[in-house]
Amino acid sequence: MRHLSTYGSGLALLLGLGLPVIAAPLDEALKPLPPVPELDAAKVELGRRLFNEPRLSVNNTLSCASCHRLESGGADNTPFSLGFDGKPVAINTPSVFNASLNFKQFWNGRVDTLEAQIEQVVISPVEMGSDWKTVVQNLTDLPLYQRAFSQAYPDGVTAANVQNALATYERTLLTPNSRFDQYLLGNTEILTTQEKYGYQRFKEYGCIACHQGINIGGNMFQKFGVMGDYFKARGNPVEADLGRYLLTKDEEDRHVFKVPSLRNVAVTAPYFHDASAKTLEEAVDVMFKYQLGRNPSGEDKDLIIQFLKTLTGEWAGKPL
């Protein structure tokens, strides 16, 4: 295959595998993360404050950071985050890290931008439960926010400016410098031979057909259950399982979701929109059965999982 390169059988035998060593490919479907963009510092700082601001919720109890925990992968380590009323939401919280690189937002891809995503979360009756008139008034009442908004925006505190400041901050939440990114950039020694073979298996089995591009996913829609009826096997159907069908009412969109990014996947359990897979191993098993219709060896699954663990990046200069 084009991505195999033999460095000599002696080295391979020394590694105890008897296989050629895999070098970094020249033409790749996966790309390293871009640098963190240089954005207006005042807007970024304001967005950071707002991200941690519980006044965005109707009862001043819930902030963006409540469910998108930057210290634990940018998501929530529970199956379903709790809304402003303490009740669980209907769908697993995706990571905010690298979300700016997705082509759509939300599992069902119902909006195109981070600003639109923020607008909907604040007014969601099961998430923050507020309204934008109230949010703007709450922030305007605080001199700290009056000053911060006037410095960043000529028209001060508005709903559009709150959304823009938050989105500007979120665009800085990239997780560069994963070992796999370093590999793609030419450091061929950063991955173990097993991890390189995991990447090879990832491509050979067809995982890369959907998990591709800069975000290793997040750039297309796909049906959950291509090669089998996942939802019948799981049982207990709920409305959120319908995916894009809820928006389009097109039967072809039933159970269709945005393909999630695999970046930092090793630290963002549980998995899938329904949080049904508690471990990465369980998630890989489901993907093989219902998306690929394949029955890999235990060794191949282990190699792929080793590769997936190389996708964990850094935030604030530290590994996630």
Disulfide bonds with the S-S distance in Angstrom:
none
